Amino acid sequence: MTDKTRKIAVLTGDIVGSTALGPEKLERAFDALRDCAEMQAEWMGESLHFTRHRGDGWQVALAEPKYALRSALAFRAALRAEGSEFDSYIGIAEGDTNNQLELNLNDETAHVFANSGSNLEIIKGFAPESGFSIGYYSRGKTLACTTLLDFISKDWTPAQAAPLLRMLSPLDKTTYTEIAKALGKSRQSITKSLDSAGYIAIRIALINIETGKQ
């Protein structure tokens, strides 16, 4: 990496079962993804350059690669909060790119974008047998953590995903009481949803993977 390049993470996704969703629900899915990308811009300190491609595909670039797994879970939560029929395959890769990203990521040619896309296709190819939807172009603890977090999050219900989306920010900790008020739920209901979704385990895993602790 030189002073003219920097390391980023790229997430490339395809909406699961987009044909069955139909045009109206597909647009709802993309609205949820765009809103989530805008929320994550605060984590990264800059835009994710959310880009739609091939009808049901999408891509983002993360200025803070350490948040790649957190980002993928946030996008899943944003979709699942819309309904249990919403989800996305997600391929993740890290690599170098030019300091100035294109506004439309379809115009990017760095290897990290191709690696993310290739990983997405691998995940989609194995999905019918493995049941996995999120894959990381990596090995070791990062891939292990990705596999487990994908398994934990794959059956999130809307009731679980809505509060989780608010709890996934790495910048500040929203209280259960604040989330309950925002969602019009009781604190007890929010606590039950987060516990059943595995929030505490997810939080510990993310913090450790992001800080590099072994």
Phi, psi and omega per residue, in radians:
M1 nan 2.303 3.137
T2 -1.880 -3.139 3.126
D3 -1.236 -0.121 3.103
K4 -1.765 0.015 3.103
T5 -2.234 2.909 3.071
R6 -2.614 2.814 -3.137
K7 -1.583 2.337 3.099
I8 -2.351 2.985 2.938
A9 -2.040 2.496 3.117
V10 -2.116 2.288 3.040
L11 -1.924 2.193 3.088
T12 -2.079 2.217 -3.054
G13 -2.262 2.777 2.986
D14 -2.315 2.297 3.100
I15 -1.143 2.291 3.131
V16 -1.281 2.268 3.074
G17 1.055 0.711 -3.051
S18 -1.089 -0.626 3.137
T19 -1.112 -0.750 -3.138
A20 -1.190 -0.516 3.134
L21 -1.134 -0.656 -3.084
G22 1.515 2.860 -3.047
P23 -1.044 -0.745 -3.073
E24 -1.133 -0.843 3.141
K25 -1.211 -0.553 3.104
L26 -1.110 -0.700 3.101
E27 -1.170 -0.626 3.061
R28 -1.069 -0.709 3.131
A29 -1.079 -0.781 -3.125
F30 -1.232 -0.570 3.049
D31 -1.092 -0.724 3.122
A32 -1.140 -0.702 3.118
L33 -1.147 -0.746 3.127
R34 -1.096 -0.783 3.134
D35 -1.081 -0.677 3.126
C36 -1.161 -0.687 3.107
A37 -1.107 -0.686 3.103
E38 -1.133 -0.701 3.093
M39 -1.080 -0.739 -3.101
Q40 -1.249 -0.309 3.099
A41 -1.001 -0.527 3.090
E42 -1.187 -0.581 3.115
W43 -1.200 -0.674 -2.989
M44 -1.550 -0.348 -3.083
G45 1.429 0.118 3.094
E46 -2.903 2.951 -3.111
S47 -1.079 2.614 3.051
L48 -1.549 -0.059 -3.132
H49 0.957 0.845 -3.119
F50 -0.946 2.174 -3.060
T51 -2.293 2.301 3.065
R52 -1.698 2.488 3.116
H53 -2.649 2.683 3.109
R54 0.940 0.616 3.040
G55 1.400 -1.086 -3.104
D56 -2.014 0.232 -3.135
G57 -1.809 2.793 3.136
W58 -2.689 2.826 -3.118
Q59 -2.681 2.537 3.048
V60 -2.410 2.746 3.066
A61 -2.092 2.261 -3.091
L62 -1.842 2.131 3.109
A63 -1.238 -0.312 3.100
E64 -2.043 1.557 -3.073
P65 -0.998 -0.481 -3.105
K66 -1.067 -0.377 -3.115
Y67 -1.614 0.224 -3.032
A68 -1.033 -0.810 3.141
L69 -1.186 -0.728 3.090
R70 -1.039 -0.722 3.130
S71 -1.087 -0.817 -3.136
A72 -1.059 -0.718 3.119
L73 -1.174 -0.622 3.107
A74 -1.139 -0.738 3.103
F75 -1.109 -0.705 3.086
R76 -1.104 -0.770 3.141
A77 -1.083 -0.708 3.137
A78 -1.072 -0.687 3.110
L79 -1.247 -0.831 -3.098
R80 -1.141 -0.472 3.078
A81 -1.115 -0.394 3.104
E82 -1.409 -0.382 -3.117
G83 2.728 2.676 -3.076
S84 -1.195 -0.239 3.122
E85 -1.437 -0.109 -3.083
F86 -1.699 2.309 3.049
D87 -2.881 2.996 3.125
S88 -2.519 2.449 2.863
Y89 -1.274 2.498 -3.128
I90 -2.431 2.167 3.020
G91 -1.850 2.290 -3.075
I92 -2.057 2.412 3.041
A93 -2.557 2.659 3.045
E94 -2.030 2.585 3.102
G95 3.089 -3.092 -3.097
D96 -1.604 2.609 3.056
T97 -2.636 2.999 3.092
N98 -1.143 2.668 -3.134
N99 -1.026 -0.654 -3.100
Q100 -1.759 1.916 3.137
L101 -1.425 2.647 3.034
E102 -1.219 2.538 3.085
L103 -1.099 -0.646 3.072
N104 -1.786 1.918 -3.064
L105 -1.172 -0.242 3.053
N106 -1.088 -0.349 -3.118
D107 -1.578 -0.066 -3.123
E108 -1.369 2.505 -3.089
T109 -2.150 0.010 -3.129
A110 -1.098 2.640 -3.077
H111 -1.030 -0.558 -3.094
V112 -1.062 -0.570 3.120
F113 -1.244 -0.730 3.103
A114 -1.156 -0.693 3.139
N115 -1.123 -0.698 3.105
S116 -1.114 -0.779 3.109
G117 -1.106 -0.715 3.114
S118 -1.120 -0.695 3.126
N119 -1.140 -0.639 3.063
L120 -1.033 -0.800 -3.120
E121 -1.130 -0.617 3.082
I122 -1.117 -0.812 3.132
I123 -1.043 -0.793 -3.136
K124 -1.111 -0.631 -3.141
G125 -1.158 -0.629 -3.116
F126 -1.589 -0.219 -3.023
A127 -0.948 -0.761 -3.114
P128 -1.033 -0.559 -3.132
E129 -1.634 -0.710 -3.030
S130 -1.530 -0.526 -3.073
G131 1.405 0.014 -3.125
F132 -1.465 2.593 -3.109
S133 -2.184 -0.307 -3.091
I134 -2.108 2.232 -3.140
G135 -2.308 2.563 -3.122
Y136 -2.027 2.291 3.097
Y137 -1.341 1.274 -3.029
S138 -2.848 3.092 3.065
R139 -2.350 3.101 3.062
G140 1.278 -2.519 -2.988
K141 -1.120 -0.566 -3.133
T142 -1.154 -0.801 3.113
L143 -1.151 -0.689 3.127
A144 -1.081 -0.791 3.141
C145 -1.135 -0.695 3.112
T146 -1.047 -0.811 -3.116
T147 -1.054 -0.784 -3.114
L148 -1.216 -0.719 3.139
L149 -1.192 -0.605 3.057
D150 -1.077 -0.785 -3.128
F151 -1.108 -0.756 -3.120
I152 -1.120 -0.660 -2.991
S153 -1.627 -0.148 -2.956
K154 -1.168 -0.390 -3.116
D155 -1.963 0.394 3.079
W156 -0.966 2.375 3.042
T157 -1.571 2.865 3.057
P158 -0.979 -0.664 -3.140
A159 -1.136 -0.532 3.093
Q160 -1.445 -0.722 -3.026
A161 -1.184 -0.656 -3.080
A162 -1.055 -0.872 3.086
P163 -1.247 -0.578 3.125
L164 -1.052 -0.699 -3.136
L165 -0.997 -0.645 -3.141
R166 -1.357 -0.406 -3.118
M167 -1.553 -0.172 -3.033
L168 -1.448 -0.148 3.117
S169 -1.111 2.318 3.120
P170 -1.485 -0.090 -2.997
L171 -1.511 -0.743 3.125
D172 -2.571 2.766 -3.086
K173 -1.805 1.933 3.037
T174 -1.332 2.433 -3.127
T175 -1.430 2.756 3.098
Y176 -1.047 -0.636 -3.135
T177 -1.129 -0.720 3.117
E178 -1.137 -0.707 3.119
I179 -1.151 -0.744 3.129
A180 -1.024 -0.760 3.130
K181 -1.129 -0.756 -3.118
A182 -1.139 -0.611 -3.089
L183 -1.665 -0.056 -3.130
G184 1.215 0.592 -3.123
K185 -2.085 2.933 3.038
S186 -1.418 2.711 3.105
R187 -1.084 -0.649 3.121
Q188 -1.069 -0.702 3.125
S189 -1.141 -0.729 3.135
I190 -1.138 -0.751 3.128
T191 -1.054 -0.763 3.134
K192 -1.104 -0.736 -3.134
S193 -1.125 -0.790 -3.113
L194 -1.192 -0.672 3.114
D195 -1.117 -0.794 -3.098
S196 -1.222 -0.391 3.118
A197 -1.472 -0.114 3.137
G198 1.421 0.486 -3.022
Y199 -1.000 -0.795 -3.075
I200 -1.078 -0.775 3.115
A201 -1.109 -0.714 3.117
I202 -1.092 -0.778 -3.125
R203 -1.066 -0.800 3.137
I204 -1.099 -0.763 -3.132
A205 -1.093 -0.795 -3.118
L206 -1.120 -0.784 -3.132
I207 -1.045 -0.744 -3.103
N208 -1.248 -0.672 3.123
I209 -1.214 -0.581 -3.106
E210 -1.339 -0.542 -3.119
T211 -1.607 -0.104 3.084
G212 1.369 0.263 3.121
K213 -1.290 2.488 -3.104
Q214 -1.560 nan nan
